[in-house]
Amino acid sequence: MNNKKLRTLDLNKIKNKKSTIVSSKEALKDVTPIEWDKKILSGGEKIVVYKAE
Amino acid sequence: MEDIVMCKAGDIILINNYEHNGKRLNKHSFVVLSDEKNQIQGLDYDLICNVISSFHDEAHKAKKLSFPGNFPITAKQTLVKNNREKDGYIKAEQLYYFNKEKIDFIVIGSMDGKTFELLLDFIEALEIDIEQIVDKL
């Protein structure tokens, strides 16, 4: 397991972008949650997320 | 007082059903982009996240991956020998701001380190409008 502390989002690079405030209801309206296995939900197993090719 | 679950940048969290003034986050998964404390619009937060979504079918996948703000991902379970995978995408142009004290969540895994670097680079280079979601604060 990699415990190295990762860099975080650089807000200085975000603050100059045009942004709008939206509600969570609006933001999530077309998001379909991933359905995880019971072992993941129970904490018995973990996932690792990679960039898909 | 309930213990606050610890998490850090790169973690994948699952927010359980949460209702407040009729707004509900229905077990959505998020990747933690930052765990630094700050304020937005005068409200305290200590997490900034992107939401993770799945695909309905191949046509939906092609449509979603044609949008410049979507970052394609695949999630692998760490212990399953057949290495089952789930494909999805991250809505990188949406930044969700949370206060850990106000959400009920578990840590279900993490993003691969190199992938996380790519995601941060992707977000920081976006040329489309950013959407900020702060109504859970």
N, CA and C atoms of all chains as a GROMACS GRO file, in nm:
protein
  570
    1MET      N    1   0.086  -0.119   0.000
    1MET     CA    2   0.000   0.000   0.000
    1MET      C    3   0.090   0.125   0.000
    2ASN      N    4   0.059   0.219  -0.086
    2ASN     CA    5   0.138   0.340  -0.098
    2ASN      C    6   0.087   0.443   0.001
    3ASN      N    7   0.169   0.477   0.102
    3ASN     CA    8   0.126   0.574   0.202
    3ASN      C    9   0.185   0.710   0.178
    4LYS      N   10   0.250   0.729   0.065
    4LYS     CA   11   0.310   0.858   0.034
    4LYS      C   12   0.202   0.962   0.021
    5LYS      N   13   0.224   1.079   0.085
    5LYS     CA   14   0.126   1.187   0.079
    5LYS      C   15   0.128   1.245  -0.062
    6LEU      N   16   0.012   1.254  -0.121
    6LEU     CA   17   0.001   1.302  -0.257
    6LEU      C   18  -0.012   1.454  -0.257
    7ARG      N   19   0.020   1.515  -0.370
    7ARG     CA   20  -0.005   1.658  -0.381
    7ARG      C   21  -0.155   1.680  -0.383
    8THR      N   22  -0.200   1.800  -0.357
    8THR     CA   23  -0.343   1.830  -0.359
    8THR      C   24  -0.374   1.930  -0.470
    9LEU      N   25  -0.500   1.951  -0.495
    9LEU     CA   26  -0.545   2.043  -0.598
    9LEU      C   27  -0.491   2.184  -0.570
   10ASP      N   28  -0.429   2.243  -0.670
   10ASP     CA   29  -0.372   2.378  -0.656
   10ASP      C   30  -0.482   2.480  -0.681
   11LEU      N   31  -0.532   2.539  -0.574
   11LEU     CA   32  -0.643   2.632  -0.589
   11LEU      C   33  -0.601   2.760  -0.662
   12ASN      N   34  -0.473   2.788  -0.662
   12ASN     CA   35  -0.426   2.907  -0.735
   12ASN      C   36  -0.450   2.890  -0.885
   13LYS      N   37  -0.451   2.767  -0.931
   13LYS     CA   38  -0.475   2.742  -1.073
   13LYS      C   39  -0.623   2.737  -1.105
   14ILE      N   40  -0.704   2.726  -1.002
   14ILE     CA   41  -0.849   2.717  -1.021
   14ILE      C   42  -0.914   2.855  -1.012
   15LYS      N   43  -0.858   2.940  -0.926
   15LYS     CA   44  -0.926   3.065  -0.892
   15LYS      C   45  -0.941   3.159  -1.011
   16ASN      N   46  -0.857   3.145  -1.110
   16ASN     CA   47  -0.867   3.232  -1.227
   16ASN      C   48  -0.958   3.176  -1.336
   17LYS      N   49  -1.011   3.058  -1.312
   17LYS     CA   50  -1.104   3.000  -1.410
   17LYS      C   51  -1.244   3.054  -1.383
   18LYS      N   52  -1.322   3.062  -1.488
   18LYS     CA   53  -1.460   3.103  -1.470
   18LYS      C   54  -1.535   2.992  -1.397
   19SER      N   55  -1.610   3.027  -1.293
   19SER     CA   56  -1.681   2.925  -1.217
   19SER      C   57  -1.819   2.975  -1.179
   20THR      N   58  -1.908   2.879  -1.157
   20THR     CA   59  -2.043   2.910  -1.112
   20THR      C   60  -2.078   2.818  -0.996
   21ILE      N   61  -2.164   2.866  -0.908
   21ILE     CA   62  -2.214   2.785  -0.797
   21ILE      C   63  -2.339   2.713  -0.848
   22VAL      N   64  -2.341   2.582  -0.831
   22VAL     CA   65  -2.459   2.505  -0.867
   22VAL      C   66  -2.503   2.421  -0.748
   23SER      N   67  -2.628   2.384  -0.747
   23SER     CA   68  -2.678   2.300  -0.638
   23SER      C   69  -2.632   2.156  -0.657
   24SER      N   70  -2.625   2.081  -0.548
   24SER     CA   71  -2.587   1.941  -0.559
   24SER      C   72  -2.692   1.864  -0.638
   25LYS      N   73  -2.817   1.902  -0.624
   25LYS     CA   74  -2.923   1.835  -0.699
   25LYS      C   75  -2.901   1.852  -0.850
   26GLU      N   76  -2.869   1.971  -0.889
   26GLU     CA   77  -2.843   1.999  -1.031
   26GLU      C   78  -2.716   1.929  -1.077
   27ALA      N   79  -2.614   1.935  -0.994
   27ALA     CA   80  -2.485   1.877  -1.032
   27ALA      C   81  -2.493   1.725  -1.048
   28LEU      N   82  -2.575   1.662  -0.965
   28LEU     CA   83  -2.579   1.516  -0.964
   28LEU      C   84  -2.690   1.458  -1.053
   29LYS      N   85  -2.762   1.542  -1.122
   29LYS     CA   86  -2.881   1.494  -1.194
   29LYS      C   87  -2.850   1.389  -1.300
   30ASP      N   88  -2.733   1.396  -1.361
   30ASP     CA   89  -2.701   1.294  -1.462
   30ASP      C   90  -2.587   1.204  -1.418
   31VAL      N   91  -2.564   1.197  -1.288
   31VAL     CA   92  -2.460   1.109  -1.234
   31VAL      C   93  -2.525   0.978  -1.190
   32THR      N   94  -2.471   0.868  -1.237
   32THR     CA   95  -2.519   0.736  -1.198
   32THR      C   96  -2.417   0.674  -1.104
   33PRO      N   97  -2.453   0.653  -0.976
   33PRO     CA   98  -2.355   0.599  -0.882
   33PRO      C   99  -2.305   0.461  -0.926
   34ILE      N  100  -2.178   0.437  -0.901
   34ILE     CA  101  -2.125   0.302  -0.924
   34ILE      C  102  -2.176   0.213  -0.811
   35GLU      N  103  -2.224   0.096  -0.846
   35GLU     CA  104  -2.271   0.001  -0.745
   35GLU      C  105  -2.156  -0.091  -0.705
   36TRP      N  106  -2.111  -0.072  -0.586
   36TRP     CA  107  -1.996  -0.149  -0.538
   36TRP      C  108  -2.040  -0.282  -0.477
   37ASP      N  109  -1.949  -0.380  -0.483
   37ASP     CA  110  -1.975  -0.509  -0.420
   37ASP      C  111  -1.995  -0.492  -0.269
   38LYS      N  112  -2.063  -0.588  -0.209
   38LYS     CA  113  -2.088  -0.582  -0.064
   38LYS      C  114  -1.958  -0.580   0.015
   39LYS      N  115  -1.857  -0.648  -0.036
   39LYS     CA  116  -1.730  -0.651   0.036
   39LYS      C  117  -1.668  -0.511   0.044
   40ILE      N  118  -1.687  -0.433  -0.061
   40ILE     CA  119  -1.637  -0.296  -0.060
   40ILE      C  120  -1.716  -0.213   0.041
   41LEU      N  121  -1.848  -0.227   0.037
   41LEU     CA  122  -1.934  -0.148   0.124
   41LEU      C  123  -1.914  -0.183   0.271
   42SER      N  124  -1.875  -0.307   0.299
   42SER     CA  125  -1.856  -0.349   0.437
   42SER      C  126  -1.716  -0.316   0.489
   43GLY      N  127  -1.631  -0.271   0.399
   43GLY     CA  128  -1.495  -0.240   0.439
   43GLY      C  129  -1.401  -0.358   0.434
   44GLY      N  130  -1.452  -0.472   0.387
   44GLY     CA  131  -1.369  -0.592   0.381
   44GLY      C  132  -1.270  -0.592   0.267
   45GLU      N  133  -1.290  -0.503   0.174
   45GLU     CA  134  -1.202  -0.494   0.059
   45GLU      C  135  -1.197  -0.348   0.013
   46LYS      N  136  -1.087  -0.313  -0.053
   46LYS     CA  137  -1.072  -0.177  -0.102
   46LYS      C  138  -1.064  -0.177  -0.254
   47ILE      N  139  -1.082  -0.062  -0.313
   47ILE     CA  140  -1.065  -0.047  -0.457
   47ILE      C  141  -0.946   0.045  -0.485
   48VAL      N  142  -0.890   0.027  -0.603
   48VAL     CA  143  -0.790   0.119  -0.653
   48VAL      C  144  -0.839   0.169  -0.788
   49VAL      N  145  -0.836   0.299  -0.806
   49VAL     CA  146  -0.888   0.361  -0.928
   49VAL      C  147  -0.772   0.403  -1.018
   50TYR      N  148  -0.784   0.365  -1.144
   50TYR     CA  149  -0.682   0.398  -1.243
   50TYR      C  150  -0.745   0.477  -1.356
   51LYS      N  151  -0.663   0.546  -1.432
   51LYS     CA  152  -0.712   0.611  -1.552
   51LYS      C  153  -0.738   0.503  -1.655
   52ALA      N  154  -0.853   0.509  -1.718
   52ALA     CA  155  -0.887   0.411  -1.821
   52ALA      C  156  -0.823   0.453  -1.953
   53GLU      N  157  -0.779   0.354  -2.026
   53GLU     CA  158  -0.716   0.383  -2.155
   53GLU      C  159  -0.822   0.392  -2.265
   54MET      N  160  -2.036   1.230   2.089
   54MET     CA  161  -1.995   1.287   1.960
   54MET      C  162  -1.930   1.177   1.876
   55GLU      N  163  -1.975   1.162   1.749
   55GLU     CA  164  -1.921   1.058   1.663
   55GLU      C  165  -1.778   1.094   1.624
   56ASP      N  166  -1.695   0.989   1.610
   56ASP     CA  167  -1.560   1.011   1.559
   56ASP      C  168  -1.568   1.055   1.414
   57ILE      N  169  -1.482   1.149   1.377
   57ILE     CA  170  -1.477   1.194   1.238
   57ILE      C  171  -1.385   1.100   1.164
   58VAL      N  172  -1.430   1.046   1.052
   58VAL     CA  173  -1.351   0.954   0.971
   58VAL      C  174  -1.238   1.033   0.905
   59MET      N  175  -1.118   0.979   0.911
   59MET     CA  176  -1.005   1.046   0.848
   59MET      C  177  -0.997   1.005   0.703
   60CYS      N  178  -0.957   1.099   0.620
   60CYS     CA  179  -0.929   1.066   0.480
   60CYS      C  180  -0.829   1.168   0.430
   61LYS      N  181  -0.774   1.142   0.314
   61LYS     CA  182  -0.670   1.228   0.260
   61LYS      C  183  -0.684   1.239   0.109
   62ALA      N  184  -0.611   1.331   0.052
   62ALA     CA  185  -0.612   1.348  -0.093
   62ALA      C  186  -0.578   1.216  -0.161
   63GLY      N  187  -0.656   1.184  -0.261
   63GLY     CA  188  -0.637   1.059  -0.334
   63GLY      C  189  -0.730   0.948  -0.289
   64ASP      N  190  -0.790   0.963  -0.172
   64ASP     CA  191  -0.883   0.860  -0.124
   64ASP      C  192  -1.012   0.863  -0.205
   65ILE      N  193  -1.077   0.747  -0.211
   65ILE     CA  194  -1.210   0.736  -0.270
   65ILE      C  195  -1.307   0.718  -0.153
   66ILE      N  196  -1.404   0.806  -0.144
   66ILE     CA  197  -1.500   0.798  -0.034
   66ILE      C  198  -1.640   0.775  -0.090
   67LEU      N  199  -1.722   0.712  -0.007
   67LEU     CA  200  -1.862   0.687  -0.040
   67LEU      C  201  -1.945   0.760   0.063
   68ILE      N  202  -2.022   0.855   0.016
   68ILE     CA  203  -2.106   0.930   0.109
   68ILE      C  204  -2.241   0.859   0.119
   69ASN      N  205  -2.278   0.826   0.242
   69ASN     CA  206  -2.405   0.757   0.263
   69ASN      C  207  -2.521   0.853   0.246
   70ASN      N  208  -2.641   0.798   0.246
   70ASN     CA  209  -2.759   0.882   0.228
   70ASN      C  210  -2.754   0.999   0.325
   71TYR      N  211  -2.770   1.114   0.271
   71TYR     CA  212  -2.763   1.234   0.353
   71TYR      C  213  -2.872   1.329   0.305
   72GLU      N  214  -2.958   1.367   0.396
   72GLU     CA  215  -3.064   1.458   0.358
   72GLU      C  216  -3.055   1.585   0.440
   73HIS      N  217  -3.072   1.695   0.376
   73HIS     CA  218  -3.075   1.823   0.446
   73HIS      C  219  -3.160   1.917   0.364
   74ASN      N  220  -3.268   1.962   0.422
   74ASN     CA  221  -3.360   2.050   0.349
   74ASN      C  222  -3.404   1.989   0.216
   75GLY      N  223  -3.426   1.859   0.216
   75GLY     CA  224  -3.475   1.793   0.098
   75GLY      C  225  -3.370   1.756  -0.004
   76LYS      N  226  -3.246   1.794   0.020
   76LYS     CA  227  -3.140   1.760  -0.076
   76LYS      C  228  -3.076   1.629  -0.030
   77ARG      N  229  -3.055   1.538  -0.124
   77ARG     CA  230  -3.001   1.408  -0.085
   77ARG      C  231  -2.886   1.367  -0.175
   78LEU      N  232  -2.778   1.322  -0.110
   78LEU     CA  233  -2.668   1.259  -0.184
   78LEU      C  234  -2.686   1.110  -0.167
   79ASN      N  235  -2.716   1.039  -0.272
   79ASN     CA  236  -2.757   0.901  -0.262
   79ASN      C  237  -2.642   0.806  -0.286
   80LYS      N  238  -2.556   0.786  -0.185
   80LYS     CA  239  -2.444   0.693  -0.194
   80LYS      C  240  -2.358   0.717  -0.317
   81HIS      N  241  -2.319   0.838  -0.337
   81HIS     CA  242  -2.228   0.869  -0.446
   81HIS      C  243  -2.084   0.854  -0.400
   82SER      N  244  -1.998   0.817  -0.493
   82SER     CA  245  -1.856   0.802  -0.465
   82SER      C  246  -1.782   0.925  -0.515
   83PHE      N  247  -1.681   0.963  -0.440
   83PHE     CA  248  -1.604   1.082  -0.473
   83PHE      C  249  -1.455   1.052  -0.458
   84VAL      N  250  -1.373   1.124  -0.534
   84VAL     CA  251  -1.229   1.120  -0.512
   84VAL      C  252  -1.193   1.250  -0.440
   85VAL      N  253  -1.114   1.239  -0.334
   85VAL     CA  254  -1.072   1.355  -0.256
   85VAL      C  255  -0.956   1.424  -0.329
   86LEU      N  256  -0.976   1.549  -0.366
   86LEU     CA  257  -0.874   1.626  -0.437
   86LEU      C  258  -0.787   1.705  -0.340
   87SER      N  259  -0.847   1.744  -0.228
   87SER     CA  260  -0.775   1.822  -0.129
   87SER      C  261  -0.838   1.797   0.007
   88ASP      N  262  -0.753   1.789   0.110
   88ASP     CA  263  -0.803   1.773   0.247
   88ASP      C  264  -0.757   1.890   0.333
   89GLU      N  265  -0.731   2.001   0.268
   89GLU     CA  266  -0.684   2.119   0.341
   89GLU      C  267  -0.801   2.205   0.385
   90LYS      N  268  -0.793   2.257   0.505
   90LYS     CA  269  -0.901   2.339   0.558
   90LYS      C  270  -0.899   2.478   0.495
   91ASN      N  271  -1.016   2.526   0.465
   91ASN     CA  272  -1.026   2.659   0.406
   91ASN      C  273  -1.171   2.705   0.418
   92GLN      N  274  -1.200   2.815   0.354
   92GLN     CA  275  -1.336   2.864   0.353
   92GLN      C  276  -1.377   2.900   0.211
   93ILE      N  277  -1.504   2.884   0.184
   93ILE     CA  278  -1.560   2.931   0.059
   93ILE      C  279  -1.692   2.998   0.092
   94GLN      N  280  -1.711   3.119   0.044
   94GLN     CA  281  -1.831   3.196   0.075
   94GLN      C  282  -1.856   3.200   0.226
   95GLY      N  283  -1.748   3.212   0.303
   95GLY     CA  284  -1.760   3.225   0.447
   95GLY      C  285  -1.789   3.096   0.521
   96LEU      N  286  -1.795   2.984   0.448
   96LEU     CA  287  -1.825   2.854   0.509
   96LEU      C  288  -1.700   2.767   0.515
   97ASP      N  289  -1.681   2.700   0.632
   97ASP     CA  290  -1.564   2.613   0.649
   97ASP      C  291  -1.579   2.484   0.569
   98TYR      N  292  -1.469   2.444   0.509
   98TYR     CA  293  -1.466   2.311   0.447
   98TYR      C  294  -1.330   2.250   0.471
   99ASP      N  295  -1.323   2.117   0.457
   99ASP     CA  296  -1.194   2.050   0.469
   99ASP      C  297  -1.177   1.938   0.366
  100LEU      N  298  -1.270   1.933   0.272
  100LEU     CA  299  -1.256   1.840   0.160
  100LEU      C  300  -1.302   1.908   0.032
  101ILE      N  301  -1.227   1.888  -0.074
  101ILE     CA  302  -1.272   1.921  -0.208
  101ILE      C  303  -1.268   1.790  -0.287
  102CYS      N  304  -1.378   1.759  -0.355
  102CYS     CA  305  -1.389   1.628  -0.421
  102CYS      C  306  -1.446   1.641  -0.561
  103ASN      N  307  -1.421   1.537  -0.639
  103ASN     CA  308  -1.490   1.515  -0.768
  103ASN      C  309  -1.579   1.393  -0.752
  104VAL      N  310  -1.695   1.395  -0.818
  104VAL     CA  311  -1.784   1.279  -0.813
  104VAL      C  312  -1.748   1.179  -0.922
  105ILE      N  313  -1.774   1.052  -0.892
  105ILE     CA  314  -1.749   0.943  -0.987
  105ILE      C  315  -1.882   0.888  -1.035
  106SER      N  316  -1.894   0.872  -1.165
  106SER     CA  317  -2.018   0.821  -1.224
  106SER      C  318  -1.989   0.696  -1.306
  107SER      N  319  -2.093   0.614  -1.320
  107SER     CA  320  -2.079   0.494  -1.403
  107SER      C  321  -2.141   0.520  -1.539
  108PHE      N  322  -2.128   0.421  -1.629
  108PHE     CA  323  -2.188   0.429  -1.762
  108PHE      C  324  -2.310   0.339  -1.769
  109HIS      N  325  -2.408   0.379  -1.848
  109HIS     CA  326  -2.526   0.295  -1.867
  109HIS      C  327  -2.499   0.185  -1.968
  110ASP      N  328  -2.434   0.224  -2.076
  110ASP     CA  329  -2.405   0.132  -2.185
  110ASP      C  330  -2.294   0.192  -2.271
  111GLU      N  331  -2.259   0.126  -2.379
  111GLU     CA  332  -2.148   0.173  -2.462
  111GLU      C  333  -2.179   0.308  -2.529
  112ALA      N  334  -2.304   0.327  -2.567
  112ALA     CA  335  -2.341   0.454  -2.631
  112ALA      C  336  -2.329   0.569  -2.531
  113HIS      N  337  -2.372   0.544  -2.408
  113HIS     CA  338  -2.361   0.644  -2.301
  113HIS      C  339  -2.215   0.673  -2.272
  114LYS      N  340  -2.136   0.569  -2.273
  114LYS     CA  341  -1.992   0.584  -2.248
  114LYS      C  342  -1.928   0.673  -2.356
  115ALA      N  343  -1.959   0.646  -2.481
  115ALA     CA  344  -1.901   0.724  -2.590
  115ALA      C  345  -1.943   0.871  -2.579
  116LYS      N  346  -2.068   0.892  -2.543
  116LYS     CA  347  -2.118   1.029  -2.530
  116LYS      C  348  -2.048   1.101  -2.415
  117LYS      N  349  -2.038   1.035  -2.302
  117LYS     CA  350  -1.979   1.100  -2.185
  117LYS      C  351  -1.830   1.127  -2.205
  118LEU      N  352  -1.761   1.037  -2.268
  118LEU     CA  353  -1.617   1.055  -2.285
  118LEU      C  354  -1.583   1.156  -2.394
  119SER      N  355  -1.686   1.202  -2.467
  119SER     CA  356  -1.662   1.306  -2.566
  119SER      C  357  -1.666   1.446  -2.502
  120PHE      N  358  -1.709   1.453  -2.376
  120PHE     CA  359  -1.718   1.581  -2.307
  120PHE      C  360  -1.582   1.612  -2.245
  121PRO      N  361  -1.530   1.733  -2.266
  121PRO     CA  362  -1.393   1.764  -2.223
  121PRO      C  363  -1.370   1.763  -2.073
  122GLY      N  364  -1.477   1.771  -1.993
  122GLY     CA  365  -1.459   1.772  -1.848
  122GLY      C  366  -1.459   1.635  -1.784
  123ASN      N  367  -1.482   1.530  -1.863
  123ASN     CA  368  -1.492   1.396  -1.806
  123ASN      C  369  -1.362   1.317  -1.820
  124PHE      N  370  -1.320   1.258  -1.711
  124PHE     CA  371  -1.192   1.187  -1.700
  124PHE      C  372  -1.223   1.038  -1.683
  125PRO      N  373  -1.186   0.953  -1.778
  125PRO     CA  374  -1.224   0.812  -1.773
  125PRO      C  375  -1.144   0.734  -1.669
  126ILE      N  376  -1.212   0.648  -1.595
  126ILE     CA  377  -1.144   0.569  -1.493
  126ILE      C  378  -1.192   0.425  -1.496
  127THR      N  379  -1.113   0.340  -1.431
  127THR     CA  380  -1.156   0.204  -1.406
  127THR      C  381  -1.118   0.172  -1.262
  128ALA      N  382  -1.206   0.103  -1.191
  128ALA     CA  383  -1.183   0.071  -1.051
  128ALA      C  384  -1.164  -0.079  -1.036
  129LYS      N  385  -1.058  -0.117  -0.968
  129LYS     CA  386  -1.029  -0.258  -0.946
  129LYS      C  387  -1.034  -0.291  -0.798
  130GLN      N  388  -1.093  -0.406  -0.767
  130GLN     CA  389  -1.093  -0.452  -0.629
  130GLN      C  390  -0.957  -0.513  -0.600
  131THR      N  391  -0.906  -0.488  -0.481
  131THR     CA  392  -0.767  -0.523  -0.454
  131THR      C  393  -0.744  -0.671  -0.428
  132LEU      N  394  -0.847  -0.741  -0.377
  132LEU     CA  395  -0.821  -0.879  -0.335
  132LEU      C  396  -0.882  -0.984  -0.425
  133VAL      N  397  -0.975  -0.944  -0.512
  133VAL     CA  398  -1.044  -1.043  -0.594
  133VAL      C  399  -0.951  -1.094  -0.702
  134LYS      N  400  -0.931  -1.225  -0.709
  134LYS     CA  401  -0.833  -1.280  -0.801
  134LYS      C  402  -0.869  -1.258  -0.946
  135ASN      N  403  -1.000  -1.260  -0.977
  135ASN     CA  404  -1.034  -1.237  -1.117
  135ASN      C  405  -1.033  -1.090  -1.152
  136ASN      N  406  -0.996  -1.008  -1.054
  136ASN     CA  407  -0.971  -0.865  -1.079
  136ASN      C  408  -1.088  -0.796  -1.149
  137ARG      N  409  -1.207  -0.814  -1.092
  137ARG     CA  410  -1.323  -0.749  -1.151
  137ARG      C  411  -1.301  -0.599  -1.154
  138GLU      N  412  -1.343  -0.538  -1.264
  138GLU     CA  413  -1.325  -0.396  -1.283
  138GLU      C  414  -1.458  -0.329  -1.309
  139LYS      N  415  -1.466  -0.204  -1.270
  139LYS     CA  416  -1.584  -0.124  -1.299
  139LYS      C  417  -1.536   0.002  -1.370
  140ASP      N  418  -1.592   0.028  -1.487
  140ASP     CA  419  -1.556   0.147  -1.563
  140ASP      C  420  -1.647   0.263  -1.527
  141GLY      N  421  -1.592   0.382  -1.537
  141GLY     CA  422  -1.673   0.500  -1.510
  141GLY      C  423  -1.597   0.624  -1.552
  142TYR      N  424  -1.641   0.737  -1.501
  142TYR     CA  425  -1.573   0.862  -1.531
  142TYR      C  426  -1.588   0.958  -1.415
  143ILE      N  427  -1.496   1.049  -1.410
  143ILE     CA  428  -1.497   1.154  -1.308
  143ILE      C  429  -1.539   1.285  -1.374
  144LYS      N  430  -1.632   1.352  -1.312
  144LYS     CA  431  -1.675   1.483  -1.362
  144LYS      C  432  -1.579   1.587  -1.308
  145ALA      N  433  -1.470   1.606  -1.378
  145ALA     CA  434  -1.359   1.684  -1.325
  145ALA      C  435  -1.390   1.833  -1.316
  146GLU      N  436  -1.490   1.880  -1.389
  146GLU     CA  437  -1.519   2.023  -1.386
  146GLU      C  438  -1.608   2.061  -1.267
  147GLN      N  439  -1.656   1.959  -1.194
  147GLN     CA  440  -1.739   1.985  -1.075
  147GLN      C  441  -1.656   1.968  -0.949
  148LEU      N  442  -1.650   2.071  -0.867
  148LEU     CA  443  -1.578   2.065  -0.739
  148LEU      C  444  -1.680   2.068  -0.626
  149TYR      N  445  -1.681   1.961  -0.548
  149TYR     CA  446  -1.772   1.950  -0.434
  149TYR      C  447  -1.694   1.985  -0.308
  150TYR      N  448  -1.749   2.076  -0.231
  150TYR     CA  449  -1.685   2.118  -0.107
  150TYR      C  450  -1.762   2.056   0.010
  151PHE      N  451  -1.688   1.989   0.097
  151PHE     CA  452  -1.751   1.924   0.212
  151PHE      C  453  -1.681   1.962   0.341
  152ASN      N  454  -1.759   1.949   0.448
  152ASN     CA  455  -1.706   1.959   0.583
  152ASN      C  456  -1.724   1.820   0.643
  153LYS      N  457  -1.616   1.754   0.680
  153LYS     CA  458  -1.624   1.614   0.727
  153LYS      C  459  -1.720   1.597   0.843
  154GLU      N  460  -1.736   1.703   0.922
  154GLU     CA  461  -1.825   1.693   1.038
  154GLU      C  462  -1.972   1.685   0.996
  155LYS      N  463  -2.000   1.721   0.872
  155LYS     CA  464  -2.139   1.729   0.829
  155LYS      C  465  -2.180   1.618   0.733
  156ILE      N  466  -2.089   1.529   0.701
  156ILE     CA  467  -2.125   1.420   0.610
  156ILE      C  468  -2.095   1.285   0.674
  157ASP      N  469  -2.167   1.184   0.631
  157ASP     CA  470  -2.148   1.047   0.679
  157ASP      C  471  -2.084   0.970   0.564
  158PHE      N  472  -1.960   0.935   0.579
  158PHE     CA  473  -1.891   0.871   0.469
  158PHE      C  474  -1.796   0.762   0.517
  159ILE      N  475  -1.759   0.675   0.422
  159ILE     CA  476  -1.655   0.575   0.448
  159ILE      C  477  -1.550   0.586   0.339
  160VAL      N  478  -1.431   0.543   0.370
  160VAL     CA  479  -1.324   0.539   0.271
  160VAL      C  480  -1.326   0.399   0.210
  161ILE      N  481  -1.345   0.390   0.080
  161ILE     CA  482  -1.356   0.258   0.015
  161ILE      C  483  -1.233   0.224  -0.068
  162GLY      N  484  -1.137   0.313  -0.075
  162GLY     CA  485  -1.016   0.283  -0.150
  162GLY      C  486  -0.941   0.410  -0.182
  163SER      N  487  -0.864   0.403  -0.288
  163SER     CA  488  -0.782   0.518  -0.324
  163SER      C  489  -0.756   0.521  -0.474
  164MET      N  490  -0.711   0.634  -0.518
  164MET     CA  491  -0.670   0.645  -0.658
  164MET      C  492  -0.521   0.614  -0.668
  165ASP      N  493  -0.484   0.543  -0.771
  165ASP     CA  494  -0.344   0.518  -0.800
  165ASP      C  495  -0.269   0.651  -0.806
  166GLY      N  496  -0.150   0.658  -0.749
  166GLY     CA  497  -0.077   0.783  -0.737
  166GLY      C  498  -0.055   0.855  -0.869
  167LYS      N  499  -0.014   0.781  -0.970
  167LYS     CA  500   0.011   0.845  -1.100
  167LYS      C  501  -0.119   0.896  -1.161
  168THR      N  502  -0.225   0.817  -1.146
  168THR     CA  503  -0.355   0.858  -1.198
  168THR      C  504  -0.401   0.985  -1.129
  169PHE      N  505  -0.378   0.994  -0.997
  169PHE     CA  506  -0.420   1.112  -0.922
  169PHE      C  507  -0.347   1.236  -0.973
  170GLU      N  508  -0.217   1.222  -0.999
  170GLU     CA  509  -0.140   1.333  -1.056
  170GLU      C  510  -0.200   1.376  -1.191
  171LEU      N  511  -0.236   1.276  -1.273
  171LEU     CA  512  -0.296   1.306  -1.404
  171LEU      C  513  -0.429   1.378  -1.388
  172LEU      N  514  -0.508   1.336  -1.290
  172LEU     CA  515  -0.638   1.400  -1.266
  172LEU      C  516  -0.619   1.545  -1.223
  173LEU      N  517  -0.528   1.569  -1.132
  173LEU     CA  518  -0.504   1.707  -1.087
  173LEU      C  519  -0.456   1.793  -1.205
  174ASP      N  520  -0.366   1.740  -1.285
  174ASP     CA  521  -0.319   1.812  -1.404
  174ASP      C  522  -0.437   1.841  -1.497
  175PHE      N  523  -0.524   1.742  -1.513
  175PHE     CA  524  -0.640   1.754  -1.600
  175PHE      C  525  -0.732   1.867  -1.553
  176ILE      N  526  -0.760   1.868  -1.424
  176ILE     CA  527  -0.848   1.971  -1.367
  176ILE      C  528  -0.785   2.109  -1.380
  177GLU      N  529  -0.659   2.118  -1.344
  177GLU     CA  530  -0.591   2.247  -1.344
  177GLU      C  531  -0.576   2.303  -1.485
  178ALA      N  532  -0.584   2.216  -1.587
  178ALA     CA  533  -0.570   2.261  -1.725
  178ALA      C  534  -0.705   2.279  -1.796
  179LEU      N  535  -0.814   2.252  -1.726
  179LEU     CA  536  -0.946   2.262  -1.789
  179LEU      C  537  -0.970   2.401  -1.847
  180GLU      N  538  -1.029   2.404  -1.964
  180GLU     CA  539  -1.062   2.531  -2.027
  180GLU      C  540  -1.213   2.552  -2.033
  181ILE      N  541  -1.286   2.469  -1.962
  181ILE     CA  542  -1.430   2.488  -1.952
  181ILE      C  543  -1.463   2.542  -1.813
  182ASP      N  544  -1.585   2.591  -1.797
  182ASP     CA  545  -1.625   2.650  -1.670
  182ASP      C  546  -1.623   2.546  -1.558
  183ILE      N  547  -1.582   2.591  -1.441
  183ILE     CA  548  -1.584   2.507  -1.321
  183ILE      C  549  -1.718   2.525  -1.251
  184GLU      N  550  -1.774   2.416  -1.204
  184GLU     CA  551  -1.896   2.422  -1.123
  184GLU      C  552  -1.858   2.393  -0.979
  185GLN      N  553  -1.900   2.480  -0.889
  185GLN     CA  554  -1.866   2.462  -0.747
  185GLN      C  555  -1.994   2.430  -0.671
  186ILE      N  556  -1.990   2.320  -0.597
  186ILE     CA  557  -2.106   2.275  -0.522
  186ILE      C  558  -2.075   2.292  -0.374
  187VAL      N  559  -2.150   2.381  -0.309
  187VAL     CA  560  -2.118   2.417  -0.170
  187VAL      C  561  -2.237   2.399  -0.077
  188ASP      N  562  -2.348   2.343  -0.129
  188ASP     CA  563  -2.468   2.341  -0.045
  188ASP      C  564  -2.470   2.230   0.058
  189LYS      N  565  -2.361   2.156   0.070
  189LYS     CA  566  -2.351   2.058   0.178
  189LYS      C  567  -2.270   2.112   0.295
  190LEU      N  568  -2.231   2.235   0.287
  190LEU     CA  569  -2.150   2.293   0.396
  190LEU      C  570  -2.238   2.347   0.508
   0.00000   0.00000   0.00000
